[in-house]
């Protein structure tokens, strides 16, 4: 009977802790996004798009434009991370040449943010596709400035 009671208590406590972590992340991610927006707007960037809880996304980049991309993820279990952005091209040499990795920016509660910033050169055509890869799943926020 004591074993059953102890196991029941542990299951309830772990469920509660898991729910609290999920709730903390969404609240902390919202706080991080508001601070990210505030900083980006202060530096003249405009909001482009948000991708919620995803491993992959894509954007089209314009020539002669600066981009800020933030990866915000749940760091409560300290997962191994692999974030990058690369030019979508069948040429593996070009893809490797135009691959960027972000740097750690800040952590608010359990929401950890990494920042990637780059400026596109002048190129022919209107836009080029860029793929964003996020492991673990992250909220991705994209800002731009001409």
Buried (B, 14 or more C-beta within 10 A) or exposed (E): EEEEEEEEEEEEEEEEEEEEBEEBBBBBBBEBBEBBBEBBEEEEBEBBEBBEBEBEBEBEBBBEBBBBBBBBBBBBEEEEBEBBBBBEBEEEEEBEEBBBEBEEBBEBBBBBBBBBBBEBEEEEEEEBEBBBBBBBBBBBBBBBEE
